[in-house]
Amino acid sequence: MVDLDPQSDVSTGMDIQVAGRLNVADVLANPKEKVVRQAITSSGWAKVHPGTIDVMIGSPSAINFDGPHPSVRDVWKLEEALATIESDYDLVLVDCAPSLNALTRTAWAASDRVIVVTEPGLFSVAAADRALRAIEEIRRGLSPRLQPLGIVVNRVRPQSIEHQFRIKELRDMFGPLVLSPQLPERTSLQQAQGAAKPLHIWPGDSAQELAADFDALLDRVMRTGRIPTAGNTV
């Protein structure tokens, strides 16, 4: 995981130790392999869940790289950094801030696919449309390999007529790009995040049902990208 959001929620939620290490802001300032490796650490999740998940540590200082008009050189810095270590991993996930400024475009330039996460509300539907247009702009102008992988609808209340209407609207607008399953709103997710634990080990049926939804989405990502299902992840 690359924690590119200045809020650094990934780093907090995945229980990592940041003391004495560099972070993603250092990487964007100097995308050399030595710096990159010093900014990556093991997730605390590995203590309680099988597999290896490493994290490129987030930092509020990343906001200094999030201007509205990045240079072409700046946009390619994350790609340059990840190219030094990508052979170590099967899958790299980059968590972005909910904006279309420089950091998000930097992430897209380093990526093959983009998942747009939205909610079933009027303004979120409009934001998803803007994001897909911006992805196409980056594909045409900078990175021809870039494609939208799909739209994940989050925090769904199945009994809400408004939510069902907006999900239908998304499907009418974007067709098969709207991925299934949609993710229901669950307090168990907030509880697991607050404890910095994987949802898969959190007690309760609702946590396990939501974990199965995340597994289904991950399977879709792996199949769409034809990614092997064993190995390490950064």
C-alpha positions as a printed Julia matrix, in Angstrom:
234×3 Matrix{Float64}:
   0.0     0.0     0.0
   1.19    3.49   -0.87
  -0.33    5.99    1.56
  -0.45    9.05   -0.66
  -3.29   10.8     1.17
  -1.9    13.54    3.48
  -4.4    12.41    6.14
  -2.35    9.18    6.33
  -5.35    7.05    7.3
  -3.8     3.92    5.76
  -0.73    4.24    7.94
  -2.88    4.7    11.03
  -5.36    1.96   10.25
  -2.74   -0.63    9.28
  -0.83   -0.3    12.56
   2.64    0.62   11.36
   5.62    2.02   13.22
   6.85    5.27   11.69
   9.62    6.2    14.11
  13.01    6.47   12.46
  11.68    5.91    8.96
  11.22    8.1     5.91
   7.81    8.61    4.32
   6.05    9.25    1.03
   6.9    12.98    1.15
  10.6    12.09    1.24
  10.04    9.76   -1.71
   8.35   12.47   -3.77
  11.24   14.81   -2.99
  13.88   12.21   -3.92
  12.51    9.1    -5.68
  15.71    7.04   -5.43
  15.66    3.37   -4.44
  17.44    3.91   -1.12
  14.88    6.52   -0.07
  11.98    4.4    -1.3
  13.03    1.35    0.7
  13.54    3.43    3.85
   9.95    4.71    3.49
   8.43    1.2     3.37
   7.64   -0.83    6.47
   5.68   -3.98    7.35
   2.04   -3.62    8.29
   1.0    -4.59   11.8
  -1.77   -6.62   10.18
   0.75   -9.35    9.42
   0.86  -10.15   13.14
  -2.78  -11.26   13.14
  -3.57  -12.14    9.52
  -1.76  -14.35    6.99
   0.18  -12.79    4.16
   2.56   -9.89    3.73
   1.36   -6.32    3.38
   3.93   -3.54    3.34
   3.12    0.16    3.51
   4.86    3.2     2.07
   4.33    5.48    5.05
   2.04    8.47    4.66
   2.76   11.98    5.86
   0.87   15.28    6.22
   3.88   16.82    4.44
   2.66   15.2     1.22
   0.27   18.15    0.97
   3.28   20.2    -0.19
   3.23   18.18   -3.42
  -0.51   18.63   -4.06
  -0.61   21.88   -6.03
  -3.22   22.41   -8.75
  -0.69   22.66  -11.6
   2.09   20.06  -11.23
   4.94   19.91  -13.7
   5.32   16.83  -15.89
   8.46   15.97  -13.9
   6.52   16.05  -10.63
   3.69   13.9   -12.0
   6.12   11.08  -12.85
   7.97   11.0    -9.51
   5.91    8.22   -7.93
   6.22    6.09  -11.06
   9.99    6.6   -10.92
  10.03    5.59   -7.26
   7.86    2.49   -7.62
   9.82    1.28  -10.63
  12.76    0.64   -8.29
  10.87   -1.87   -6.12
   7.84   -3.09   -8.1
   9.47   -6.42   -8.96
   9.29   -7.28   -5.23
   5.49   -7.22   -5.24
   2.5    -8.7    -7.06
   0.15   -5.8    -6.42
   0.62   -2.14   -5.54
  -2.38   -0.2    -4.23
  -2.16    3.59   -3.98
  -4.56    5.36   -1.62
  -5.34    8.88   -2.83
  -6.9    11.95   -1.32
 -10.48   12.72   -2.46
  -9.34   15.41   -4.89
  -8.08   15.69   -8.47
  -4.99   17.75   -7.69
  -1.33   16.83   -8.18
  -1.1    13.88   -5.76
  -3.98   12.03   -7.38
  -2.61   12.64  -10.86
   0.81   11.48   -9.67
  -0.79    8.26   -8.44
  -2.61    7.72  -11.73
   0.55    8.26  -13.77
   2.14    5.43  -11.76
  -0.85    3.1   -12.14
  -2.31    0.7   -14.66
  -5.88    0.85  -13.34
  -7.96    3.23  -11.21
 -10.81    2.33   -8.88
 -13.14    5.25   -8.24
 -14.78    5.02   -4.81
 -18.07    6.87   -4.46
 -21.19    6.97   -2.32
 -24.84    6.8    -3.41
 -25.52   10.54   -3.27
 -26.11   13.26   -5.86
 -22.82   15.08   -5.38
 -20.84   11.82   -5.22
 -22.3    10.68   -8.54
 -21.22   13.95  -10.13
 -17.74   13.57   -8.57
 -17.41   10.06  -10.0
 -18.18   11.45  -13.45
 -15.49   14.13  -13.03
 -12.98   11.51  -11.88
 -13.59    9.31  -14.94
 -13.16   12.32  -17.21
  -9.9    13.19  -15.46
  -8.66    9.6   -15.87
  -9.32    9.86  -19.6
  -7.41   13.17  -19.66
  -4.37   11.53  -18.04
  -4.65    8.53  -20.39
  -4.68   10.74  -23.47
  -2.04   13.18  -22.3
   0.46   11.23  -20.2
  -0.14    7.52  -19.71
  -1.81    5.52  -22.49
  -1.82    2.36  -20.33
  -4.12    3.91  -17.74
  -7.7     2.59  -17.62
 -10.58    2.82  -15.13
 -11.03   -0.54  -13.44
 -14.44    0.32  -12.06
 -16.54    2.23   -9.56
 -16.96    0.95   -5.99
 -20.11    2.2    -4.27
 -19.44    2.55   -0.55
 -21.56    3.19    2.57
 -24.76    1.89    1.03
 -27.91    1.65    3.13
 -29.9    -1.06    1.3
 -33.26    0.11    2.7
 -32.74    3.69    1.48
 -34.84    4.54   -1.58
 -32.47    7.45   -2.33
 -29.46    5.13   -2.26
 -31.13    2.64   -4.57
 -32.05    5.47   -6.95
 -28.46    6.74   -7.04
 -27.04    3.25   -7.61
 -29.39    2.86  -10.57
 -28.28    6.28  -11.8
 -24.64    5.18  -11.6
 -25.42    2.01  -13.54
 -27.33    3.96  -16.17
 -24.39    6.35  -16.56
 -21.45    3.97  -16.33
 -22.82    0.5   -17.03
 -20.45   -2.37  -16.22
 -17.94   -0.03  -14.61
 -20.13   -0.1   -11.49
 -18.68   -3.03   -9.56
 -20.5    -5.57   -7.45
 -20.96   -6.03   -4.61
 -21.72   -2.58   -3.31
 -20.37   -2.07    0.21
 -22.99   -1.59    2.92
 -22.56    0.88    5.77
 -21.42   -1.1     8.82
 -20.3     0.04   12.27
 -18.03   -3.02   12.39
 -15.8    -1.43    9.75
 -15.4     1.73   11.8
 -14.67   -0.35   14.89
 -12.0    -2.4    13.13
 -10.43    0.74   11.71
 -10.39    2.35   15.15
  -8.56   -0.66   16.56
  -6.17   -0.79   13.55
  -7.17   -4.41   12.88
  -8.14   -6.24    9.69
 -11.88   -6.53    9.22
 -11.38  -10.25    8.55
 -10.53  -10.95   12.2
 -13.15   -8.65   13.72
 -15.89  -10.55   15.58
 -19.5   -10.62   14.44
 -21.5   -11.7    11.42
 -21.69   -8.2     9.92
 -17.89   -7.91    9.92
 -17.51  -11.27    8.2
 -20.16  -10.45    5.61
 -18.43   -7.18    4.79
 -15.04   -8.93    4.68
 -16.5   -11.32    2.1
 -17.62   -8.31    0.03
 -14.07   -6.91    0.11
 -12.72  -10.33   -0.91
 -15.11  -10.39   -3.87
 -13.95   -6.94   -4.99
 -10.29   -7.93   -4.61
 -10.93  -11.02   -6.7
 -12.46   -8.8    -9.38
  -9.39   -6.56   -9.3
  -7.02   -9.52   -9.59
  -8.97  -11.1   -12.45
  -9.35   -7.84  -14.35
  -5.64   -7.11  -14.07
  -4.69  -10.78  -14.51
  -2.63  -10.54  -11.33
  -1.27  -13.66   -9.55
  -2.98  -14.31   -6.22
   0.11  -15.29   -4.22
   3.07  -13.23   -3.07
   3.73   -9.9    -1.41
   1.89   -6.64   -1.65
   3.11   -3.09   -1.19
